[in-house]
Structures are given as structure tokens and as C-alpha cells.
Amino acid sequence: MDVVQSAGGFNDLYRDHSRAVYRFALGLSGSAAEADDLTAEAFLRIWEAGNRVQLSSVRAYLLTIVRNLYRQQWRRERRRGEMPEVVAGGSGQDTRDELRAVLAELQALPEVDRAALLLHVEHELPYNEIAVMLGIEAATARTKVHRARERLRSVR
């Protein structure tokens, strides 16, 4: 049994990365329920991969799994003509309204732009790592993050 599949190893892995993975999934999907499902599926895949996962790059691997799962789901929903549910939380009506507006604008971004922004801002990944994860050039990743930020600033 390897480190990932040992009870303590997996628990540590989940404790260390689940929050970041969930935030990324929530940012992509805009839905708490969908973010829960994406997070659970990503960790299930890590468990199943076992010793094929390098612990030094496990967070990037988890985020890539979430992104790929989200894209697959989005394609299926688009074919059926359904729109993903947007769920927002917070305290106070003004806060909820602002959060809904920002999440709606975030959801309106092209998926690759949204992923680039979240990977850079939430996970503090450098542009070269974002480029590798998204299959784009580093300069393109930088441009996508900049444009996404500008678009979200216009919501305020």
C-alpha cells in the first residue's frame, strides 16, 4: 500500500488540499453542490491512482482533474441545453447581490479564462505552470488573467 492509499496518508492529503480544490471547483462551476461533487470525484481519482501520483505535484493534479471533470460536465449540459445553477452565499442582501453579480460575471468568462484567473489568484500558480495545465503559452495565460480581472472589476 502506498502513501496515498494508506488511511493516514490520504487523510493528510485531503486535509491539506480539499479546501483549495473545493474553492477552485466552486469558482469554475458557481454551484456549491457541483463543487462538492467535483471535489469528491477528484479525490476518488487520486485514491484510485495510488502510487502513480507524485505527492510533490498532487495539488496541480487535483486541480487539473477538477477542470477536466467540469469541462466534461459542461459539454454534456450544453448538449442538453441546461444552464448550470449559480449559488451564492454571504451575509446581508448587498453582499449576496454583489457576490451573485461577481459569480455571474465569472461564469460568463470563457472557461479557459476563468480557470487561468482562479489558478493564478486562488492557487497562486505562476503563469508558466498555468500555461502547462491549460495547454496555452505563458504570455497567453498572463493576458487571460489580466483581461478576466478587468472584466470582474467592471462589475463593482
trRosetta pair geometry for C-beta under 8 A, 3 or more apart (Angstrom, degrees):
i j d omega theta_ij theta_ji phi_ij phi_ji
1 5 5.1 -121 -164 93 90 109
1 6 5.4 113 133 -72 117 78
2 5 5.4 75 55 24 74 98
2 6 7.1 -126 100 -19 33 89
2 9 7.6 -118 124 99 60 167
2 50 5.3 111 37 177 128 87
2 51 3.7 174 -69 -73 162 95
3 6 5.9 -50 -146 21 29 112
3 9 4.0 -180 174 -140 63 150
3 51 7.7 101 26 -102 74 76
3 55 6.6 -26 91 -62 143 135
4 9 5.7 -108 -84 127 14 122
4 10 5.9 65 177 -82 50 82
4 13 6.4 25 -128 -32 72 162
4 46 6.2 -134 -162 154 131 89
4 47 6.6 -171 149 -114 104 41
4 49 7.2 -26 112 81 165 81
4 50 5.6 178 70 -143 121 35
4 51 6.8 -165 24 -70 111 42
4 53 5.7 75 -62 54 153 125
4 55 7.6 -164 -64 -80 93 94
5 9 7.1 14 47 72 27 126
5 10 6.5 30 -119 -49 18 119
5 47 6.4 99 -99 -159 75 70
5 50 5.1 -7 -35 -120 122 88
5 51 7.8 -57 2 -41 110 74
6 9 4.1 77 62 11 95 113
6 10 6.7 -180 75 -8 45 85
7 10 6.3 -63 -147 39 23 103
7 11 6.2 22 157 -18 62 112
8 11 5.7 -57 -144 38 29 112
8 12 6.2 30 158 -19 65 107
9 12 5.9 -56 -149 36 27 110
9 13 6.3 29 152 -20 63 108
10 13 5.4 -53 -146 37 34 115
10 14 6.2 34 155 -19 67 105
10 46 8.0 146 -131 111 92 110
10 47 6.3 38 -125 -102 134 94
11 14 5.8 -54 -146 38 29 110
11 15 6.1 29 155 -19 64 109
12 15 5.7 -55 -144 38 29 112
12 16 6.1 24 159 -17 65 112
13 16 6.0 -61 -145 39 24 108
13 17 6.2 -23 171 19 62 117
13 43 7.9 147 115 -137 108 99
13 46 7.0 -161 144 139 143 145
13 55 7.6 -109 -101 -129 110 96
13 58 6.5 -83 -147 151 110 159
14 17 6.8 -85 -136 53 19 82
14 18 5.0 28 -178 -45 67 119
14 43 6.0 47 -103 -136 96 141
15 18 6.8 -18 -95 10 13 110
17 20 5.7 -66 -160 46 57 108
17 21 5.6 53 148 -24 87 110
17 58 6.6 -107 -58 116 161 107
17 59 5.4 -156 -124 -100 121 84
17 62 5.8 124 156 19 137 167
18 21 5.7 -60 -143 40 31 111
18 22 6.0 33 158 -21 68 108
18 39 6.3 74 -157 -176 80 124
18 43 7.0 1 -99 -67 94 137
19 22 5.8 -54 -146 36 28 111
19 23 6.4 28 156 -19 63 105
20 23 5.8 -52 -147 35 31 111
20 24 6.5 31 154 -18 63 106
20 59 6.6 -4 95 -147 144 115
20 63 7.8 -54 132 -72 101 106
20 122 7.0 144 -153 149 80 103
20 123 6.1 91 -172 -100 119 92
21 24 5.8 -55 -151 36 31 112
21 25 6.3 30 152 -18 65 108
21 39 5.1 122 117 -125 108 90
21 42 5.8 -152 -172 82 137 151
21 43 7.5 133 98 -51 166 93
21 59 7.7 -141 -64 -145 91 71
21 62 4.9 -69 -99 147 124 127
21 63 6.6 -138 -114 -77 74 64
21 66 6.0 172 -166 -49 88 143
22 25 5.6 -57 -146 39 31 111
22 26 6.1 32 155 -20 67 106
22 35 5.5 78 -164 158 70 111
22 36 7.3 20 -130 -88 105 47
22 39 4.7 2 -86 -81 74 147
23 26 5.7 -53 -144 37 30 112
23 27 6.3 32 154 -20 63 106
23 118 7.9 178 128 -165 85 110
23 122 5.5 -174 122 -162 122 137
24 27 5.7 -56 -150 36 29 112
24 28 6.5 26 154 -16 64 106
24 63 5.4 -68 157 -126 172 94
24 66 5.8 102 106 94 115 155
24 67 7.8 -61 153 -57 119 84
24 118 5.5 121 -133 151 73 129
24 119 7.5 49 -126 -79 119 61
24 122 6.0 175 -80 99 75 148
24 123 6.7 16 -77 -45 120 120
25 28 5.8 -56 -148 37 31 109
25 29 5.9 1 165 5 68 116
25 34 7.1 -157 161 119 102 76
25 35 3.9 133 111 -140 105 74
25 36 7.9 -180 111 -19 143 21
25 38 4.0 172 -139 82 131 131
25 39 5.3 -121 5 -51 157 84
25 42 7.8 -138 -67 -12 128 135
25 66 4.9 -108 -80 -161 91 131
25 70 7.0 -175 -137 -66 72 123
26 29 6.4 -68 -131 52 24 92
26 30 7.2 85 178 -86 57 15
26 31 7.5 -143 -133 64 62 32
26 32 6.5 14 -116 -98 108 52
26 35 3.9 7 -70 -93 69 154
27 30 7.8 19 -167 -64 18 55
27 106 6.6 -95 -165 167 75 144
27 114 6.9 175 145 171 92 100
27 118 4.4 144 113 -108 151 135
27 122 6.5 -135 -26 -35 157 152
28 35 7.9 140 52 -97 85 86
28 38 7.6 -151 66 168 126 178
28 66 7.0 159 17 142 150 104
28 67 6.7 -166 -99 -107 155 64
28 70 4.7 -25 138 -143 140 169
28 111 7.4 43 -150 -147 95 86
28 114 6.2 123 -116 127 60 124
28 115 6.6 30 -99 -84 107 78
28 118 6.8 -83 -55 4 77 166
29 34 4.0 -147 170 102 154 130
29 35 5.5 -161 49 -60 129 74
29 38 6.6 -175 -31 -15 140 143
29 70 6.0 -131 -66 -128 91 116
29 84 6.0 -134 -167 -179 74 149
30 34 7.8 25 63 52 52 132
30 84 6.1 116 58 117 108 121
30 85 7.5 -161 105 102 96 45
30 86 4.3 -38 151 -119 126 76
30 87 6.9 139 147 28 67 60
30 103 5.1 121 -132 176 101 110
30 104 7.8 83 -137 -81 145 39
30 106 6.9 159 -81 86 105 108
30 107 4.8 -10 -46 -73 147 122
31 34 3.7 64 81 16 117 111
31 35 6.3 -180 89 -15 58 83
31 84 5.9 -122 -24 171 127 103
31 85 4.9 81 -102 78 123 85
31 86 6.7 -101 -69 -106 75 25
31 87 5.1 80 -131 10 54 106
32 35 5.6 -54 -145 36 30 114
32 36 6.5 36 153 -22 63 101
32 87 4.9 -78 2 88 93 141
32 89 7.5 47 -57 -24 137 120
33 36 5.7 -50 -153 30 32 113
33 37 6.6 29 151 -15 63 105
33 85 7.6 22 41 69 116 129
33 87 7.2 94 2 -6 85 153
34 37 5.6 -53 -149 38 36 112
34 38 6.2 35 154 -18 68 107
34 70 7.9 84 157 -115 117 89
34 73 7.6 162 -153 130 116 160
34 84 6.7 -15 -37 -156 165 116
34 85 7.5 161 -21 53 119 91
35 38 5.7 -53 -142 39 31 110
35 39 6.1 33 157 -20 64 108
36 39 5.9 -59 -148 37 26 111
36 40 6.3 24 156 -17 64 109
37 40 5.9 -56 -146 37 29 110
37 41 6.2 25 158 -17 65 109
38 41 5.8 -57 -145 39 28 109
38 42 6.3 32 155 -23 64 106
38 66 4.9 74 161 -141 115 87
38 69 5.4 159 -134 96 88 132
38 70 6.0 15 -115 -64 141 88
39 42 5.8 -54 -149 32 29 112
39 43 6.6 20 157 -10 64 106
39 66 7.1 12 -82 -102 49 119
40 43 6.1 -62 -151 40 29 104
40 44 6.3 33 151 -23 65 107
41 44 5.5 -51 -146 34 33 115
41 45 6.5 33 155 -19 64 104
41 65 7.4 -160 114 150 87 113
41 69 5.6 133 99 -125 139 160
42 45 5.9 -57 -154 35 30 110
42 46 6.6 33 148 -20 64 103
42 62 5.0 81 163 -157 128 78
42 65 4.3 134 -126 99 89 126
42 66 5.0 -23 -70 -62 139 81
42 69 6.9 -120 -65 0 83 144
43 46 5.3 -46 -147 33 39 115
43 47 6.4 45 151 -22 65 101
43 62 7.3 20 -73 -128 61 114
44 47 5.6 -52 -152 34 33 115
44 48 6.4 29 151 -16 66 107
45 48 5.6 -53 -143 40 34 110
45 49 6.2 38 155 -24 66 105
45 65 5.4 -179 68 -144 147 146
46 49 5.7 -55 -147 33 30 112
46 53 5.8 36 -151 -71 79 164
46 58 6.9 62 -135 -158 130 105
46 61 7.1 113 -99 114 99 119
46 62 6.4 -12 -60 -88 130 91
46 65 7.6 -117 -49 -12 84 164
47 50 7.3 22 166 -65 36 61
49 52 4.7 -101 176 61 89 105
49 53 4.8 87 110 -41 125 102
50 53 7.1 166 87 9 22 95
53 58 5.7 59 165 -105 117 92
53 61 6.1 179 -140 100 102 171
54 57 5.0 38 85 32 107 96
54 58 7.0 -148 91 -54 51 72
54 61 7.8 146 50 -36 74 139
55 58 5.3 -16 -143 -29 40 121
57 60 4.9 -46 -176 43 84 116
57 61 5.8 92 124 -28 85 100
58 61 5.3 -57 -147 39 35 116
58 62 6.2 39 155 -22 69 103
59 62 5.7 -51 -147 35 32 112
59 63 6.4 29 155 -16 65 106
59 123 7.2 166 152 -153 123 123
60 63 5.8 -55 -146 39 31 110
60 64 6.2 33 154 -20 64 107
60 125 7.5 106 -99 -108 98 136
60 129 6.9 -102 -112 -179 133 117
60 133 6.4 -130 -165 -87 99 122
61 64 5.8 -55 -148 36 29 112
61 65 6.5 33 152 -21 63 104
62 65 5.7 -53 -151 33 31 113
62 66 6.5 31 152 -18 65 104
63 66 5.6 -50 -148 35 34 112
63 67 6.4 34 153 -18 65 105
63 119 6.7 108 165 -106 148 97
63 123 6.6 -7 -87 -76 154 166
63 133 7.1 -11 102 -153 112 147
64 67 5.7 -53 -147 37 32 111
64 68 6.3 29 156 -16 65 107
64 133 5.6 -134 -87 -149 100 98
65 68 5.9 -60 -148 40 28 108
65 69 6.2 27 156 -17 66 109
66 69 5.8 -58 -146 39 28 110
66 70 6.2 29 156 -20 64 108
67 70 5.7 -56 -147 36 29 112
67 71 6.3 29 155 -19 64 107
67 115 5.5 59 -123 -125 126 135
67 133 7.5 100 25 161 158 108
68 71 5.7 -53 -146 36 31 111
68 72 6.4 33 155 -19 64 104
69 72 5.8 -54 -149 35 31 111
69 73 6.3 28 155 -16 65 108
70 73 5.8 -59 -148 40 30 110
70 74 6.1 32 154 -22 66 109
70 111 7.7 172 118 -150 114 123
71 74 5.6 -52 -142 36 30 114
71 75 6.4 33 157 -21 63 103
71 111 6.4 108 -98 165 91 158
72 75 5.9 -55 -153 33 29 111
72 76 6.7 27 151 -16 63 105
73 76 5.7 -55 -152 36 34 111
73 77 6.3 29 154 -15 68 108
74 77 5.8 -57 -145 40 31 109
74 78 6.1 34 155 -24 66 107
74 84 7.2 -43 -107 -43 82 124
74 111 6.9 171 71 -86 173 142
75 78 5.7 -53 -144 34 28 113
75 79 6.6 31 155 -20 61 103
76 79 5.9 -57 -157 32 30 111
76 80 6.7 16 151 -7 64 108
77 80 5.7 -63 -150 44 35 104
77 82 4.5 -86 -164 70 91 98
77 83 7.4 123 155 -94 122 12
77 84 6.5 64 135 -60 169 78
78 81 7.4 43 -175 -75 31 27
78 82 7.9 -96 -67 52 24 61
84 107 7.3 -147 70 -145 117 131
86 100 7.0 100 132 -146 123 78
86 103 5.6 144 -166 125 115 121
86 104 6.2 37 -154 -83 169 73
86 107 6.2 -93 -93 -28 120 157
88 96 5.8 130 115 -158 117 74
88 99 4.4 149 -165 113 126 111
88 100 4.5 -120 2 -75 159 71
88 103 5.6 -161 -82 11 109 149
89 96 7.3 -56 -175 -112 16 92
89 99 7.3 -67 58 116 35 161
90 95 4.1 -138 143 127 132 112
90 96 4.9 -175 61 -76 107 64
90 99 5.1 157 -19 -11 144 150
91 95 5.8 31 70 54 49 150
91 96 7.9 -158 70 -44 7 91
92 95 4.4 82 71 10 98 107
92 96 6.8 -170 92 -8 50 86
93 96 5.7 -57 -146 39 33 110
93 97 6.1 32 157 -20 68 107
94 97 5.8 -55 -145 37 29 110
94 98 6.3 27 156 -16 64 107
95 98 5.9 -56 -146 38 29 109
95 99 6.1 27 155 -17 65 109
96 99 5.7 -56 -144 40 29 110
96 100 6.2 33 155 -21 65 106
97 100 5.7 -51 -147 35 30 113
97 101 6.4 30 154 -19 63 106
98 101 5.7 -55 -149 36 31 112
98 102 6.3 27 154 -15 66 106
98 155 7.9 117 -160 137 70 109
98 156 7.6 34 -149 -110 110 70
99 102 5.8 -55 -144 39 32 108
99 103 6.1 29 157 -15 67 109
100 103 5.9 -58 -143 42 27 108
100 104 6.1 30 156 -22 64 108
101 104 5.7 -53 -145 35 27 112
101 105 6.4 24 156 -15 62 106
101 155 5.1 155 138 -174 107 117
102 105 5.8 -56 -148 40 31 108
102 106 6.1 35 151 -22 65 107
102 152 6.2 49 -146 -156 87 99
102 155 5.4 147 -90 108 63 159
103 106 5.3 -51 -144 37 33 116
103 107 6.2 34 155 -19 65 104
104 107 5.7 -54 -149 37 30 110
104 108 6.5 33 150 -24 63 106
105 108 5.4 -51 -148 31 35 116
105 109 7.2 50 150 -33 61 90
105 151 6.4 -178 172 140 114 96
105 152 5.7 145 112 -109 130 63
105 154 7.8 178 -144 71 151 88
105 155 4.8 -117 -16 -72 158 132
106 109 5.9 -39 -164 9 36 114
106 114 6.0 96 178 -126 77 109
106 117 7.9 -134 -137 83 94 145
106 152 6.6 33 -73 -98 78 114
107 114 7.5 38 -105 -100 26 150
109 113 4.5 -119 171 90 111 117
109 114 4.4 142 88 -60 120 89
109 117 7.3 -6 141 6 170 139
109 148 5.5 39 -129 -123 148 100
109 151 6.6 141 -87 86 102 151
110 113 4.6 85 62 8 84 108
110 114 7.0 -159 89 -8 40 88
111 114 5.6 -57 -146 38 32 112
111 115 6.1 30 157 -18 67 107
112 115 5.7 -51 -143 38 31 111
112 116 6.3 35 155 -22 63 105
112 134 5.7 107 -151 -164 95 126
112 136 7.1 102 -179 -35 131 140
112 144 6.6 -79 124 -144 88 153
113 116 5.7 -54 -147 35 29 111
113 117 6.4 29 155 -18 64 107
113 144 4.7 -145 -117 -169 71 102
113 147 6.7 -69 -142 85 127 107
113 148 4.8 163 166 -72 101 115
114 117 5.9 -56 -150 37 29 111
114 118 6.3 22 157 -14 65 110
114 148 6.8 160 -86 -131 40 140
115 118 5.9 -59 -144 41 29 107
115 119 6.1 29 159 -19 66 110
115 133 7.9 -141 151 117 120 115
115 134 6.1 149 103 -96 126 118
116 119 6.0 -57 -145 38 26 110
116 120 6.3 17 159 -13 63 111
116 130 5.5 84 -136 175 75 132
116 134 6.1 -19 -75 -45 89 162
116 136 7.9 -36 -84 48 127 142
116 141 5.2 -167 -142 -150 123 74
116 144 4.2 57 69 105 161 127
116 145 5.2 -119 135 -63 105 78
116 148 6.8 162 78 -6 99 146
117 120 6.1 -66 -149 40 26 104
117 121 5.8 0 167 1 68 117
117 144 7.2 -118 -45 132 78 87
117 145 5.3 146 -94 -126 61 67
117 148 4.0 -106 -66 106 133 152
117 149 6.7 168 -127 -53 114 72
117 152 7.8 125 -163 -19 155 137
118 121 6.3 -62 -126 49 25 94
118 122 4.9 -8 -172 15 68 124
118 123 7.1 49 141 0 67 100
119 122 7.1 -37 -90 53 12 90
119 123 5.2 -42 -154 47 48 121
119 125 4.8 -38 161 38 92 129
119 129 7.8 -149 161 105 125 96
119 130 4.8 143 104 -110 137 102
119 133 6.6 177 -126 69 160 150
119 134 7.8 -142 9 -40 157 114
120 123 7.4 11 -26 57 7 76
120 124 7.2 38 -177 -113 38 22
120 125 6.0 -88 -93 59 44 75
120 127 7.1 18 -100 -80 118 65
120 130 6.0 -15 -61 -67 88 150
120 141 7.6 148 -60 162 123 102
120 145 4.8 12 23 -117 161 140
121 124 7.6 -6 175 -67 11 53
121 145 7.6 161 -36 -151 91 110
125 129 4.5 -110 -179 84 109 124
125 130 5.3 133 108 -56 119 86
125 133 7.6 8 150 0 162 141
126 129 5.2 90 60 11 75 101
126 130 7.2 -141 100 -5 37 91
127 130 5.4 -55 -145 39 36 114
127 131 6.1 44 155 -27 68 103
127 138 4.6 91 128 -164 104 86
127 139 7.8 69 156 -67 140 22
127 141 4.5 155 -160 93 86 122
127 142 4.9 -2 -122 -61 149 86
127 145 7.4 -111 -101 1 98 139
128 131 5.6 -48 -148 31 31 117
128 132 6.8 33 153 -18 62 101
128 138 4.7 -15 -90 -101 61 127
128 141 7.9 -170 -65 45 20 149
129 132 5.7 -51 -151 34 36 110
129 133 6.4 33 153 -16 66 107
130 133 5.8 -59 -148 40 31 110
130 134 6.0 5 162 1 68 115
130 136 8.0 -27 125 59 81 103
130 138 7.7 106 64 -125 87 63
130 141 4.3 134 98 -158 116 143
130 145 7.7 33 131 -51 172 122
131 134 6.4 -71 -139 50 23 94
131 135 7.9 -130 171 49 54 5
131 136 5.2 -106 -141 81 72 67
131 137 5.8 -34 -144 155 130 15
131 138 4.3 -77 -35 -76 152 55
131 140 6.9 109 -115 58 100 91
131 141 4.5 -109 -68 -26 79 135
132 135 7.7 26 -176 -70 25 38
134 141 6.6 141 45 -96 134 104
136 140 4.3 -107 162 88 117 133
136 141 5.7 144 90 -56 115 81
136 144 7.6 55 105 -15 163 140
137 140 4.4 96 59 3 84 105
137 141 7.1 -144 96 -8 46 83
138 141 5.5 -50 -150 32 35 114
138 142 6.5 38 151 -20 65 102
139 142 5.6 -50 -151 34 34 114
139 143 6.5 35 151 -18 65 105
140 143 5.6 -54 -148 38 33 112
140 144 6.2 35 153 -21 66 106
141 144 5.8 -54 -146 35 30 111
141 145 6.4 29 156 -18 64 105
142 145 6.0 -56 -150 36 28 109
142 146 6.4 27 153 -18 63 109
143 146 5.7 -57 -147 38 31 111
143 147 6.2 24 159 -14 67 109
144 147 6.0 -57 -143 40 28 106
144 148 6.1 28 158 -19 64 110
145 148 5.9 -57 -145 37 27 111
145 149 6.4 29 156 -20 63 107
146 149 5.9 -57 -152 34 28 111
146 150 6.5 27 154 -18 64 107
147 150 5.6 -54 -148 36 33 113
147 151 6.3 34 154 -20 66 105
148 151 5.7 -55 -149 35 32 111
148 152 6.4 27 155 -15 65 107
149 152 5.9 -59 -147 40 30 107
149 153 6.3 36 153 -25 66 105
150 153 5.6 -51 -148 30 31 115
150 154 6.9 36 153 -25 61 101
151 154 5.9 -51 -161 23 33 114
151 155 7.8 44 143 -29 58 93
152 155 5.7 -37 -167 9 46 117
153 156 6.3 -47 -168 22 47 109
